[in-house]
Amino acid sequence: MGLLGNSIDWLIFLIGNVTIWGLIAFILVQVLIQFEIIPRSNQPARQLWSQLARIYDPLLRPLRRVLPFFGGFDLSPMVLIFGVIILRSLLIEIF
């Protein structure tokens, strides 16, 4: 049947990809604001970051409690991305 053989596989693949790309956008906006490439006074960027934080912080918070913090480098988004990829692959394999 292939990787996207039925609608359940397609839905799992789509949700996984949206989650991964949303996390990447969250990380990029956070880094751009943190290093002031985008000024903190930029209202659209702050609103985007705030909305993405509402979505992804509940998923990242438990990982941040467990993972060590390396100065200004947060590993939890990378771990979550790898977790989503693994979970997506397992679910597609099951269905």
PDB file of N, CA, C and O in Angstrom:
ATOM      1  N   MET A   1       0.789  -1.194   0.000  1.00  0.00           N
ATOM      2  CA  MET A   1       0.000   0.000   0.000  1.00  0.00           C
ATOM      3  C   MET A   1       0.836   1.265   0.000  1.00  0.00           C
ATOM      4  O   MET A   1       0.342   2.307  -0.431  1.00  0.00           O
ATOM      5  N   GLY A   2       2.052   1.226   0.453  1.00  0.00           N
ATOM      6  CA  GLY A   2       2.901   2.415   0.469  1.00  0.00           C
ATOM      7  C   GLY A   2       2.795   3.182   1.778  1.00  0.00           C
ATOM      8  O   GLY A   2       2.017   2.830   2.665  1.00  0.00           O
ATOM      9  N   LEU A   3       3.587   4.228   1.876  1.00  0.00           N
ATOM     10  CA  LEU A   3       3.647   5.012   3.104  1.00  0.00           C
ATOM     11  C   LEU A   3       2.320   5.687   3.409  1.00  0.00           C
ATOM     12  O   LEU A   3       1.882   5.697   4.559  1.00  0.00           O
ATOM     13  N   LEU A   4       1.685   6.240   2.412  1.00  0.00           N
ATOM     14  CA  LEU A   4       0.420   6.938   2.635  1.00  0.00           C
ATOM     15  C   LEU A   4      -0.724   6.169   2.005  1.00  0.00           C
ATOM     16  O   LEU A   4      -1.528   6.730   1.260  1.00  0.00           O
ATOM     17  N   GLY A   5      -0.792   4.880   2.308  1.00  0.00           N
ATOM     18  CA  GLY A   5      -1.737   3.998   1.666  1.00  0.00           C
ATOM     19  C   GLY A   5      -3.189   4.234   2.005  1.00  0.00           C
ATOM     20  O   GLY A   5      -4.052   4.043   1.149  1.00  0.00           O
ATOM     21  N   ASN A   6      -3.486   4.638   3.205  1.00  0.00           N
ATOM     22  CA  ASN A   6      -4.885   4.874   3.541  1.00  0.00           C
ATOM     23  C   ASN A   6      -5.030   6.186   4.289  1.00  0.00           C
ATOM     24  O   ASN A   6      -4.041   6.858   4.583  1.00  0.00           O
ATOM     25  N   SER A   7      -6.251   6.539   4.589  1.00  0.00           N
ATOM     26  CA  SER A   7      -6.515   7.851   5.173  1.00  0.00           C
ATOM     27  C   SER A   7      -5.982   7.983   6.596  1.00  0.00           C
ATOM     28  O   SER A   7      -5.608   9.084   6.999  1.00  0.00           O
ATOM     29  N   ILE A   8      -5.936   6.910   7.364  1.00  0.00           N
ATOM     30  CA  ILE A   8      -5.396   6.984   8.726  1.00  0.00           C
ATOM     31  C   ILE A   8      -3.904   7.270   8.672  1.00  0.00           C
ATOM     32  O   ILE A   8      -3.404   8.106   9.426  1.00  0.00           O
ATOM     33  N   ASP A   9      -3.192   6.586   7.791  1.00  0.00           N
ATOM     34  CA  ASP A   9      -1.758   6.859   7.628  1.00  0.00           C
ATOM     35  C   ASP A   9      -1.533   8.303   7.215  1.00  0.00           C
ATOM     36  O   ASP A   9      -0.638   8.970   7.735  1.00  0.00           O
ATOM     37  N   TRP A  10      -2.342   8.789   6.281  1.00  0.00           N
ATOM     38  CA  TRP A  10      -2.208  10.161   5.806  1.00  0.00           C
ATOM     39  C   TRP A  10      -2.456  11.153   6.932  1.00  0.00           C
ATOM     40  O   TRP A  10      -1.725  12.134   7.068  1.00  0.00           O
ATOM     41  N   LEU A  11      -3.492  10.904   7.747  1.00  0.00           N
ATOM     42  CA  LEU A  11      -3.823  11.792   8.853  1.00  0.00           C
ATOM     43  C   LEU A  11      -2.701  11.817   9.898  1.00  0.00           C
ATOM     44  O   LEU A  11      -2.332  12.887  10.383  1.00  0.00           O
ATOM     45  N   ILE A  12      -2.161  10.652  10.243  1.00  0.00           N
ATOM     46  CA  ILE A  12      -1.050  10.571  11.195  1.00  0.00           C
ATOM     47  C   ILE A  12       0.160  11.315  10.642  1.00  0.00           C
ATOM     48  O   ILE A  12       0.818  12.064  11.364  1.00  0.00           O
ATOM     49  N   PHE A  13       0.448  11.109   9.372  1.00  0.00           N
ATOM     50  CA  PHE A  13       1.580  11.778   8.728  1.00  0.00           C
ATOM     51  C   PHE A  13       1.386  13.292   8.737  1.00  0.00           C
ATOM     52  O   PHE A  13       2.325  14.036   9.018  1.00  0.00           O
ATOM     53  N   LEU A  14       0.179  13.749   8.432  1.00  0.00           N
ATOM     54  CA  LEU A  14      -0.124  15.177   8.388  1.00  0.00           C
ATOM     55  C   LEU A  14      -0.007  15.816   9.774  1.00  0.00           C
ATOM     56  O   LEU A  14       0.612  16.870   9.917  1.00  0.00           O
ATOM     57  N   ILE A  15      -0.587  15.198  10.778  1.00  0.00           N
ATOM     58  CA  ILE A  15      -0.513  15.735  12.144  1.00  0.00           C
ATOM     59  C   ILE A  15       0.934  15.784  12.624  1.00  0.00           C
ATOM     60  O   ILE A  15       1.347  16.756  13.257  1.00  0.00           O
ATOM     61  N   GLY A  16       1.698  14.747  12.328  1.00  0.00           N
ATOM     62  CA  GLY A  16       3.115  14.733  12.702  1.00  0.00           C
ATOM     63  C   GLY A  16       3.883  15.851  12.033  1.00  0.00           C
ATOM     64  O   GLY A  16       4.675  16.535  12.681  1.00  0.00           O
ATOM     65  N   ASN A  17       3.660  16.046  10.744  1.00  0.00           N
ATOM     66  CA  ASN A  17       4.373  17.103  10.017  1.00  0.00           C
ATOM     67  C   ASN A  17       3.981  18.497  10.494  1.00  0.00           C
ATOM     68  O   ASN A  17       4.843  19.362  10.645  1.00  0.00           O
ATOM     69  N   VAL A  18       2.703  18.723  10.732  1.00  0.00           N
ATOM     70  CA  VAL A  18       2.259  20.031  11.232  1.00  0.00           C
ATOM     71  C   VAL A  18       2.888  20.303  12.596  1.00  0.00           C
ATOM     72  O   VAL A  18       3.316  21.425  12.869  1.00  0.00           O
ATOM     73  N   THR A  19       2.947  19.294  13.442  1.00  0.00           N
ATOM     74  CA  THR A  19       3.569  19.445  14.758  1.00  0.00           C
ATOM     75  C   THR A  19       5.048  19.776  14.630  1.00  0.00           C
ATOM     76  O   THR A  19       5.542  20.678  15.306  1.00  0.00           O
ATOM     77  N   ILE A  20       5.748  19.066  13.783  1.00  0.00           N
ATOM     78  CA  ILE A  20       7.187  19.289  13.602  1.00  0.00           C
ATOM     79  C   ILE A  20       7.450  20.684  13.042  1.00  0.00           C
ATOM     80  O   ILE A  20       8.305  21.401  13.561  1.00  0.00           O
ATOM     81  N   TRP A  21       6.733  21.081  11.994  1.00  0.00           N
ATOM     82  CA  TRP A  21       6.959  22.405  11.397  1.00  0.00           C
ATOM     83  C   TRP A  21       6.548  23.526  12.336  1.00  0.00           C
ATOM     84  O   TRP A  21       7.169  24.589  12.340  1.00  0.00           O
ATOM     85  N   GLY A  22       5.517  23.304  13.127  1.00  0.00           N
ATOM     86  CA  GLY A  22       5.133  24.293  14.128  1.00  0.00           C
ATOM     87  C   GLY A  22       6.214  24.467  15.184  1.00  0.00           C
ATOM     88  O   GLY A  22       6.503  25.585  15.611  1.00  0.00           O
ATOM     89  N   LEU A  23       6.807  23.358  15.602  1.00  0.00           N
ATOM     90  CA  LEU A  23       7.920  23.420  16.561  1.00  0.00           C
ATOM     91  C   LEU A  23       9.120  24.154  15.975  1.00  0.00           C
ATOM     92  O   LEU A  23       9.762  24.948  16.662  1.00  0.00           O
ATOM     93  N   ILE A  24       9.416  23.894  14.726  1.00  0.00           N
ATOM     94  CA  ILE A  24      10.532  24.582  14.075  1.00  0.00           C
ATOM     95  C   ILE A  24      10.259  26.088  14.009  1.00  0.00           C
ATOM     96  O   ILE A  24      11.156  26.894  14.256  1.00  0.00           O
ATOM     97  N   ALA A  25       9.026  26.467  13.677  1.00  0.00           N
ATOM     98  CA  ALA A  25       8.665  27.891  13.649  1.00  0.00           C
ATOM     99  C   ALA A  25       8.775  28.499  15.037  1.00  0.00           C
ATOM    100  O   ALA A  25       9.257  29.622  15.184  1.00  0.00           O
ATOM    101  N   PHE A  26       8.334  27.771  16.059  1.00  0.00           N
ATOM    102  CA  PHE A  26       8.420  28.234  17.443  1.00  0.00           C
ATOM    103  C   PHE A  26       9.872  28.481  17.840  1.00  0.00           C
ATOM    104  O   PHE A  26      10.191  29.507  18.441  1.00  0.00           O
ATOM    105  N   ILE A  27      10.744  27.544  17.503  1.00  0.00           N
ATOM    106  CA  ILE A  27      12.171  27.675  17.834  1.00  0.00           C
ATOM    107  C   ILE A  27      12.773  28.868  17.106  1.00  0.00           C
ATOM    108  O   ILE A  27      13.492  29.664  17.711  1.00  0.00           O
ATOM    109  N   LEU A  28      12.488  29.002  15.817  1.00  0.00           N
ATOM    110  CA  LEU A  28      13.055  30.108  15.035  1.00  0.00           C
ATOM    111  C   LEU A  28      12.612  31.470  15.553  1.00  0.00           C
ATOM    112  O   LEU A  28      13.435  32.371  15.711  1.00  0.00           O
ATOM    113  N   VAL A  29      11.326  31.623  15.815  1.00  0.00           N
ATOM    114  CA  VAL A  29      10.837  32.907  16.314  1.00  0.00           C
ATOM    115  C   VAL A  29      11.435  33.203  17.684  1.00  0.00           C
ATOM    116  O   VAL A  29      11.810  34.340  17.972  1.00  0.00           O
ATOM    117  N   GLN A  30      11.521  32.180  18.523  1.00  0.00           N
ATOM    118  CA  GLN A  30      12.096  32.359  19.859  1.00  0.00           C
ATOM    119  C   GLN A  30      13.556  32.806  19.776  1.00  0.00           C
ATOM    120  O   GLN A  30      13.969  33.716  20.496  1.00  0.00           O
ATOM    121  N   VAL A  31      14.328  32.177  18.912  1.00  0.00           N
ATOM    122  CA  VAL A  31      15.743  32.536  18.762  1.00  0.00           C
ATOM    123  C   VAL A  31      15.884  33.934  18.170  1.00  0.00           C
ATOM    124  O   VAL A  31      16.720  34.716  18.623  1.00  0.00           O
ATOM    125  N   LEU A  32      15.080  34.254  17.170  1.00  0.00           N
ATOM    126  CA  LEU A  32      15.159  35.580  16.546  1.00  0.00           C
ATOM    127  C   LEU A  32      14.809  36.692  17.535  1.00  0.00           C
ATOM    128  O   LEU A  32      15.418  37.762  17.505  1.00  0.00           O
ATOM    129  N   ILE A  33      13.843  36.448  18.401  1.00  0.00           N
ATOM    130  CA  ILE A  33      13.487  37.439  19.418  1.00  0.00           C
ATOM    131  C   ILE A  33      14.548  37.479  20.521  1.00  0.00           C
ATOM    132  O   ILE A  33      14.919  38.555  20.990  1.00  0.00           O
ATOM    133  N   GLN A  34      15.032  36.309  20.933  1.00  0.00           N
ATOM    134  CA  GLN A  34      16.013  36.238  22.019  1.00  0.00           C
ATOM    135  C   GLN A  34      17.300  36.962  21.656  1.00  0.00           C
ATOM    136  O   GLN A  34      17.868  37.660  22.495  1.00  0.00           O
ATOM    137  N   PHE A  35      17.767  36.812  20.434  1.00  0.00           N
ATOM    138  CA  PHE A  35      19.007  37.467  20.007  1.00  0.00           C
ATOM    139  C   PHE A  35      18.746  38.842  19.392  1.00  0.00           C
ATOM    140  O   PHE A  35      19.639  39.457  18.809  1.00  0.00           O
ATOM    141  N   GLU A  36      17.514  39.309  19.534  1.00  0.00           N
ATOM    142  CA  GLU A  36      17.079  40.635  19.094  1.00  0.00           C
ATOM    143  C   GLU A  36      17.340  40.902  17.610  1.00  0.00           C
ATOM    144  O   GLU A  36      17.589  42.039  17.208  1.00  0.00           O
ATOM    145  N   ILE A  37      17.282  39.850  16.811  1.00  0.00           N
ATOM    146  CA  ILE A  37      17.284  40.014  15.357  1.00  0.00           C
ATOM    147  C   ILE A  37      15.933  40.623  14.963  1.00  0.00           C
ATOM    148  O   ILE A  37      15.849  41.490  14.094  1.00  0.00           O
ATOM    149  N   ILE A  38      14.884  40.142  15.631  1.00  0.00           N
ATOM    150  CA  ILE A  38      13.580  40.774  15.567  1.00  0.00           C
ATOM    151  C   ILE A  38      13.431  41.525  16.895  1.00  0.00           C
ATOM    152  O   ILE A  38      13.536  40.914  17.959  1.00  0.00           O
ATOM    153  N   PRO A  39      13.190  42.834  16.850  1.00  0.00           N
ATOM    154  CA  PRO A  39      13.088  43.594  18.101  1.00  0.00           C
ATOM    155  C   PRO A  39      11.938  43.101  18.974  1.00  0.00           C
ATOM    156  O   PRO A  39      10.897  42.680  18.471  1.00  0.00           O
ATOM    157  N   ARG A  40      12.139  43.160  20.274  1.00  0.00           N
ATOM    158  CA  ARG A  40      11.095  42.730  21.211  1.00  0.00           C
ATOM    159  C   ARG A  40       9.839  43.586  21.086  1.00  0.00           C
ATOM    160  O   ARG A  40       8.757  43.166  21.497  1.00  0.00           O
ATOM    161  N   SER A  41       9.978  44.771  20.528  1.00  0.00           N
ATOM    162  CA  SER A  41       8.824  45.653  20.352  1.00  0.00           C
ATOM    163  C   SER A  41       7.976  45.277  19.127  1.00  0.00           C
ATOM    164  O   SER A  41       6.915  45.864  18.914  1.00  0.00           O
ATOM    165  N   ASN A  42       8.427  44.311  18.324  1.00  0.00           N
ATOM    166  CA  ASN A  42       7.697  43.882  17.136  1.00  0.00           C
ATOM    167  C   ASN A  42       6.462  43.082  17.565  1.00  0.00           C
ATOM    168  O   ASN A  42       6.562  41.914  17.940  1.00  0.00           O
ATOM    169  N   GLN A  43       5.310  43.729  17.501  1.00  0.00           N
ATOM    170  CA  GLN A  43       4.070  43.127  17.993  1.00  0.00           C
ATOM    171  C   GLN A  43       3.665  41.847  17.246  1.00  0.00           C
ATOM    172  O   GLN A  43       3.315  40.870  17.909  1.00  0.00           O
ATOM    173  N   PRO A  44       3.693  41.794  15.904  1.00  0.00           N
ATOM    174  CA  PRO A  44       3.306  40.540  15.229  1.00  0.00           C
ATOM    175  C   PRO A  44       4.194  39.350  15.612  1.00  0.00           C
ATOM    176  O   PRO A  44       3.694  38.239  15.788  1.00  0.00           O
ATOM    177  N   ALA A  45       5.495  39.574  15.741  1.00  0.00           N
ATOM    178  CA  ALA A  45       6.395  38.482  16.126  1.00  0.00           C
ATOM    179  C   ALA A  45       6.101  38.014  17.542  1.00  0.00           C
ATOM    180  O   ALA A  45       6.107  36.814  17.815  1.00  0.00           O
ATOM    181  N   ARG A  46       5.846  38.953  18.441  1.00  0.00           N
ATOM    182  CA  ARG A  46       5.532  38.570  19.825  1.00  0.00           C
ATOM    183  C   ARG A  46       4.209  37.818  19.891  1.00  0.00           C
ATOM    184  O   ARG A  46       4.075  36.869  20.663  1.00  0.00           O
ATOM    185  N   GLN A  47       3.235  38.230  19.092  1.00  0.00           N
ATOM    186  CA  GLN A  47       1.953  37.523  19.078  1.00  0.00           C
ATOM    187  C   GLN A  47       2.105  36.112  18.521  1.00  0.00           C
ATOM    188  O   GLN A  47       1.524  35.163  19.047  1.00  0.00           O
ATOM    189  N   LEU A  48       2.893  35.981  17.448  1.00  0.00           N
ATOM    190  CA  LEU A  48       3.147  34.656  16.880  1.00  0.00           C
ATOM    191  C   LEU A  48       3.822  33.764  17.904  1.00  0.00           C
ATOM    192  O   LEU A  48       3.422  32.616  18.096  1.00  0.00           O
ATOM    193  N   TRP A  49       4.861  34.297  18.569  1.00  0.00           N
ATOM    194  CA  TRP A  49       5.569  33.512  19.580  1.00  0.00           C
ATOM    195  C   TRP A  49       4.638  33.132  20.725  1.00  0.00           C
ATOM    196  O   TRP A  49       4.700  32.011  21.230  1.00  0.00           O
ATOM    197  N   SER A  50       3.783  34.050  21.134  1.00  0.00           N
ATOM    198  CA  SER A  50       2.850  33.783  22.228  1.00  0.00           C
ATOM    199  C   SER A  50       1.874  32.663  21.861  1.00  0.00           C
ATOM    200  O   SER A  50       1.607  31.781  22.678  1.00  0.00           O
ATOM    201  N   GLN A  51       1.345  32.695  20.644  1.00  0.00           N
ATOM    202  CA  GLN A  51       0.416  31.656  20.217  1.00  0.00           C
ATOM    203  C   GLN A  51       1.109  30.290  20.117  1.00  0.00           C
ATOM    204  O   GLN A  51       0.559  29.275  20.544  1.00  0.00           O
ATOM    205  N   LEU A  52       2.308  30.277  19.553  1.00  0.00           N
ATOM    206  CA  LEU A  52       3.049  29.012  19.452  1.00  0.00           C
ATOM    207  C   LEU A  52       3.440  28.500  20.835  1.00  0.00           C
ATOM    208  O   LEU A  52       3.437  27.292  21.073  1.00  0.00           O
ATOM    209  N   ALA A  53       3.775  29.411  21.747  1.00  0.00           N
ATOM    210  CA  ALA A  53       4.120  28.999  23.113  1.00  0.00           C
ATOM    211  C   ALA A  53       2.924  28.360  23.812  1.00  0.00           C
ATOM    212  O   ALA A  53       3.086  27.399  24.564  1.00  0.00           O
ATOM    213  N   ARG A  54       1.729  28.885  23.570  1.00  0.00           N
ATOM    214  CA  ARG A  54       0.531  28.274  24.162  1.00  0.00           C
ATOM    215  C   ARG A  54       0.325  26.847  23.691  1.00  0.00           C
ATOM    216  O   ARG A  54      -0.157  25.998  24.441  1.00  0.00           O
ATOM    217  N   ILE A  55       0.691  26.590  22.453  1.00  0.00           N
ATOM    218  CA  ILE A  55       0.511  25.247  21.893  1.00  0.00           C
ATOM    219  C   ILE A  55       1.608  24.298  22.374  1.00  0.00           C
ATOM    220  O   ILE A  55       1.321  23.179  22.798  1.00  0.00           O
ATOM    221  N   TYR A  56       2.868  24.746  22.309  1.00  0.00           N
ATOM    222  CA  TYR A  56       3.992  23.830  22.508  1.00  0.00           C
ATOM    223  C   TYR A  56       4.569  23.800  23.911  1.00  0.00           C
ATOM    224  O   TYR A  56       5.213  22.816  24.275  1.00  0.00           O
ATOM    225  N   ASP A  57       4.367  24.842  24.718  1.00  0.00           N
ATOM    226  CA  ASP A  57       4.906  24.805  26.081  1.00  0.00           C
ATOM    227  C   ASP A  57       4.364  23.648  26.924  1.00  0.00           C
ATOM    228  O   ASP A  57       5.135  23.045  27.670  1.00  0.00           O
ATOM    229  N   PRO A  58       3.071  23.311  26.839  1.00  0.00           N
ATOM    230  CA  PRO A  58       2.608  22.145  27.613  1.00  0.00           C
ATOM    231  C   PRO A  58       3.299  20.837  27.210  1.00  0.00           C
ATOM    232  O   PRO A  58       3.438  19.932  28.032  1.00  0.00           O
ATOM    233  N   LEU A  59       3.727  20.736  25.966  1.00  0.00           N
ATOM    234  CA  LEU A  59       4.449  19.538  25.523  1.00  0.00           C
ATOM    235  C   LEU A  59       5.919  19.593  25.926  1.00  0.00           C
ATOM    236  O   LEU A  59       6.528  18.557  26.197  1.00  0.00           O
ATOM    237  N   LEU A  60       6.491  20.790  25.967  1.00  0.00           N
ATOM    238  CA  LEU A  60       7.914  20.948  26.260  1.00  0.00           C
ATOM    239  C   LEU A  60       8.214  20.997  27.758  1.00  0.00           C
ATOM    240  O   LEU A  60       9.306  20.616  28.180  1.00  0.00           O
ATOM    241  N   ARG A  61       7.267  21.459  28.558  1.00  0.00           N
ATOM    242  CA  ARG A  61       7.499  21.632  29.995  1.00  0.00           C
ATOM    243  C   ARG A  61       7.950  20.343  30.692  1.00  0.00           C
ATOM    244  O   ARG A  61       8.918  20.389  31.450  1.00  0.00           O
ATOM    245  N   PRO A  62       7.295  19.196  30.473  1.00  0.00           N
ATOM    246  CA  PRO A  62       7.775  17.970  31.138  1.00  0.00           C
ATOM    247  C   PRO A  62       9.190  17.577  30.695  1.00  0.00           C
ATOM    248  O   PRO A  62       9.976  17.070  31.495  1.00  0.00           O
ATOM    249  N   LEU A  63       9.508  17.814  29.423  1.00  0.00           N
ATOM    250  CA  LEU A  63      10.856  17.487  28.946  1.00  0.00           C
ATOM    251  C   LEU A  63      11.891  18.408  29.573  1.00  0.00           C
ATOM    252  O   LEU A  63      12.996  17.971  29.891  1.00  0.00           O
ATOM    253  N   ARG A  64      11.546  19.679  29.752  1.00  0.00           N
ATOM    254  CA  ARG A  64      12.481  20.634  30.350  1.00  0.00           C
ATOM    255  C   ARG A  64      12.794  20.289  31.792  1.00  0.00           C
ATOM    256  O   ARG A  64      13.885  20.589  32.278  1.00  0.00           O
ATOM    257  N   ARG A  65      11.846  19.659  32.487  1.00  0.00           N
ATOM    258  CA  ARG A  65      12.105  19.247  33.873  1.00  0.00           C
ATOM    259  C   ARG A  65      13.114  18.105  33.938  1.00  0.00           C
ATOM    260  O   ARG A  65      13.869  17.998  34.905  1.00  0.00           O
ATOM    261  N   VAL A  66      13.130  17.263  32.931  1.00  0.00           N
ATOM    262  CA  VAL A  66      13.983  16.076  32.932  1.00  0.00           C
ATOM    263  C   VAL A  66      15.352  16.344  32.299  1.00  0.00           C
ATOM    264  O   VAL A  66      16.374  15.872  32.798  1.00  0.00           O
ATOM    265  N   LEU A  67      15.365  17.093  31.213  1.00  0.00           N
ATOM    266  CA  LEU A  67      16.607  17.314  30.468  1.00  0.00           C
ATOM    267  C   LEU A  67      17.468  18.391  31.117  1.00  0.00           C
ATOM    268  O   LEU A  67      16.950  19.351  31.686  1.00  0.00           O
ATOM    269  N   PRO A  68      18.787  18.225  31.028  1.00  0.00           N
ATOM    270  CA  PRO A  68      19.664  19.282  31.551  1.00  0.00           C
ATOM    271  C   PRO A  68      19.610  20.519  30.660  1.00  0.00           C
ATOM    272  O   PRO A  68      19.342  20.417  29.463  1.00  0.00           O
ATOM    273  N   PHE A  69      19.866  21.681  31.246  1.00  0.00           N
ATOM    274  CA  PHE A  69      19.857  22.944  30.516  1.00  0.00           C
ATOM    275  C   PHE A  69      21.304  23.360  30.286  1.00  0.00           C
ATOM    276  O   PHE A  69      22.062  23.521  31.242  1.00  0.00           O
ATOM    277  N   PHE A  70      21.690  23.534  29.033  1.00  0.00           N
ATOM    278  CA  PHE A  70      23.063  23.869  28.678  1.00  0.00           C
ATOM    279  C   PHE A  70      23.184  25.366  28.407  1.00  0.00           C
ATOM    280  O   PHE A  70      23.195  25.798  27.255  1.00  0.00           O
ATOM    281  N   GLY A  71      23.275  26.146  29.471  1.00  0.00           N
ATOM    282  CA  GLY A  71      23.403  27.588  29.308  1.00  0.00           C
ATOM    283  C   GLY A  71      22.192  28.157  28.603  1.00  0.00           C
ATOM    284  O   GLY A  71      21.089  28.107  29.149  1.00  0.00           O
ATOM    285  N   GLY A  72      22.360  28.695  27.413  1.00  0.00           N
ATOM    286  CA  GLY A  72      21.257  29.261  26.651  1.00  0.00           C
ATOM    287  C   GLY A  72      20.666  28.302  25.646  1.00  0.00           C
ATOM    288  O   GLY A  72      19.867  28.706  24.802  1.00  0.00           O
ATOM    289  N   PHE A  73      21.048  27.020  25.721  1.00  0.00           N
ATOM    290  CA  PHE A  73      20.612  26.049  24.718  1.00  0.00           C
ATOM    291  C   PHE A  73      19.619  25.072  25.327  1.00  0.00           C
ATOM    292  O   PHE A  73      19.948  24.361  26.276  1.00  0.00           O
ATOM    293  N   ASP A  74      18.418  25.034  24.791  1.00  0.00           N
ATOM    294  CA  ASP A  74      17.344  24.172  25.270  1.00  0.00           C
ATOM    295  C   ASP A  74      17.212  22.969  24.337  1.00  0.00           C
ATOM    296  O   ASP A  74      16.921  23.128  23.151  1.00  0.00           O
ATOM    297  N   LEU A  75      17.425  21.775  24.870  1.00  0.00           N
ATOM    298  CA  LEU A  75      17.352  20.556  24.060  1.00  0.00           C
ATOM    299  C   LEU A  75      15.939  20.001  23.914  1.00  0.00           C
ATOM    300  O   LEU A  75      15.703  19.132  23.074  1.00  0.00           O
ATOM    301  N   SER A  76      15.002  20.487  24.714  1.00  0.00           N
ATOM    302  CA  SER A  76      13.668  19.884  24.724  1.00  0.00           C
ATOM    303  C   SER A  76      12.945  19.943  23.370  1.00  0.00           C
ATOM    304  O   SER A  76      12.271  18.971  23.029  1.00  0.00           O
ATOM    305  N   PRO A  77      13.041  21.023  22.577  1.00  0.00           N
ATOM    306  CA  PRO A  77      12.360  20.977  21.269  1.00  0.00           C
ATOM    307  C   PRO A  77      12.922  19.897  20.337  1.00  0.00           C
ATOM    308  O   PRO A  77      12.169  19.254  19.606  1.00  0.00           O
ATOM    309  N   MET A  78      14.246  19.700  20.365  1.00  0.00           N
ATOM    310  CA  MET A  78      14.834  18.652  19.516  1.00  0.00           C
ATOM    311  C   MET A  78      14.354  17.275  19.956  1.00  0.00           C
ATOM    312  O   MET A  78      14.038  16.430  19.118  1.00  0.00           O
ATOM    313  N   VAL A  79      14.297  17.044  21.270  1.00  0.00           N
ATOM    314  CA  VAL A  79      13.830  15.754  21.781  1.00  0.00           C
ATOM    315  C   VAL A  79      12.371  15.543  21.398  1.00  0.00           C
ATOM    316  O   VAL A  79      11.978  14.437  21.027  1.00  0.00           O
ATOM    317  N   LEU A  80      11.569  16.598  21.487  1.00  0.00           N
ATOM    318  CA  LEU A  80      10.158  16.480  21.103  1.00  0.00           C
ATOM    319  C   LEU A  80      10.010  16.190  19.607  1.00  0.00           C
ATOM    320  O   LEU A  80       9.168  15.381  19.216  1.00  0.00           O
ATOM    321  N   ILE A  81      10.808  16.832  18.783  1.00  0.00           N
ATOM    322  CA  ILE A  81      10.752  16.574  17.340  1.00  0.00           C
ATOM    323  C   ILE A  81      11.106  15.114  17.055  1.00  0.00           C
ATOM    324  O   ILE A  81      10.411  14.451  16.286  1.00  0.00           O
ATOM    325  N   PHE A  82      12.180  14.608  17.668  1.00  0.00           N
ATOM    326  CA  PHE A  82      12.543  13.197  17.472  1.00  0.00           C
ATOM    327  C   PHE A  82      11.448  12.274  18.001  1.00  0.00           C
ATOM    328  O   PHE A  82      11.160  11.240  17.397  1.00  0.00           O
ATOM    329  N   GLY A  83      10.839  12.644  19.123  1.00  0.00           N
ATOM    330  CA  GLY A  83       9.742  11.843  19.673  1.00  0.00           C
ATOM    331  C   GLY A  83       8.547  11.794  18.739  1.00  0.00           C
ATOM    332  O   GLY A  83       7.933  10.741  18.565  1.00  0.00           O
ATOM    333  N   VAL A  84       8.215  12.929  18.140  1.00  0.00           N
ATOM    334  CA  VAL A  84       7.089  12.969  17.187  1.00  0.00           C
ATOM    335  C   VAL A  84       7.407  12.117  15.968  1.00  0.00           C
ATOM    336  O   VAL A  84       6.541  11.392  15.478  1.00  0.00           O
ATOM    337  N   ILE A  85       8.635  12.193  15.473  1.00  0.00           N
ATOM    338  CA  ILE A  85       9.021  11.386  14.309  1.00  0.00           C
ATOM    339  C   ILE A  85       8.911   9.902  14.628  1.00  0.00           C
ATOM    340  O   ILE A  85       8.386   9.133  13.824  1.00  0.00           O
ATOM    341  N   ILE A  86       9.399   9.496  15.789  1.00  0.00           N
ATOM    342  CA  ILE A  86       9.339   8.079  16.185  1.00  0.00           C
ATOM    343  C   ILE A  86       7.897   7.646  16.388  1.00  0.00           C
ATOM    344  O   ILE A  86       7.496   6.584  15.909  1.00  0.00           O
ATOM    345  N   LEU A  87       7.105   8.462  17.099  1.00  0.00           N
ATOM    346  CA  LEU A  87       5.701   8.126  17.337  1.00  0.00           C
ATOM    347  C   LEU A  87       4.930   8.045  16.025  1.00  0.00           C
ATOM    348  O   LEU A  87       4.120   7.139  15.827  1.00  0.00           O
ATOM    349  N   ARG A  88       5.185   8.992  15.136  1.00  0.00           N
ATOM    350  CA  ARG A  88       4.513   8.978  13.824  1.00  0.00           C
ATOM    351  C   ARG A  88       4.848   7.699  13.067  1.00  0.00           C
ATOM    352  O   ARG A  88       3.961   7.071  12.488  1.00  0.00           O
ATOM    353  N   SER A  89       6.120   7.309  13.066  1.00  0.00           N
ATOM    354  CA  SER A  89       6.524   6.082  12.361  1.00  0.00           C
ATOM    355  C   SER A  89       5.875   4.852  12.978  1.00  0.00           C
ATOM    356  O   SER A  89       5.403   3.971  12.259  1.00  0.00           O
ATOM    357  N   LEU A  90       5.846   4.784  14.310  1.00  0.00           N
ATOM    358  CA  LEU A  90       5.218   3.642  14.983  1.00  0.00           C
ATOM    359  C   LEU A  90       3.727   3.564  14.679  1.00  0.00           C
ATOM    360  O   LEU A  90       3.205   2.487  14.390  1.00  0.00           O
ATOM    361  N   LEU A  91       3.040   4.704  14.745  1.00  0.00           N
ATOM    362  CA  LEU A  91       1.602   4.692  14.468  1.00  0.00           C
ATOM    363  C   LEU A  91       1.295   4.328  13.034  1.00  0.00           C
ATOM    364  O   LEU A  91       0.337   3.599  12.773  1.00  0.00           O
ATOM    365  N   ILE A  92       2.087   4.821  12.100  1.00  0.00           N
ATOM    366  CA  ILE A  92       1.877   4.463  10.691  1.00  0.00           C
ATOM    367  C   ILE A  92       2.119   2.962  10.493  1.00  0.00           C
ATOM    368  O   ILE A  92       1.413   2.305   9.728  1.00  0.00           O
ATOM    369  N   GLU A  93       3.111   2.441  11.182  1.00  0.00           N
ATOM    370  CA  GLU A  93       3.408   1.003  11.084  1.00  0.00           C
ATOM    371  C   GLU A  93       2.265   0.175  11.663  1.00  0.00           C
ATOM    372  O   GLU A  93       1.932  -0.882  11.127  1.00  0.00           O
ATOM    373  N   ILE A  94       1.667   0.644  12.744  1.00  0.00           N
ATOM    374  CA  ILE A  94       0.541  -0.086  13.386  1.00  0.00           C
ATOM    375  C   ILE A  94      -0.693  -0.065  12.493  1.00  0.00           C
ATOM    376  O   ILE A  94      -1.352  -1.087  12.306  1.00  0.00           O
ATOM    377  N   PHE A  95      -0.999   1.099  11.948  1.00  0.00           N
ATOM    378  CA  PHE A  95      -2.221   1.227  11.133  1.00  0.00           C
ATOM    379  C   PHE A  95      -1.959   0.894   9.692  1.00  0.00           C
ATOM    380  O   PHE A  95      -2.873   0.949   8.869  1.00  0.00           O
TER     381      PHE A  95
END
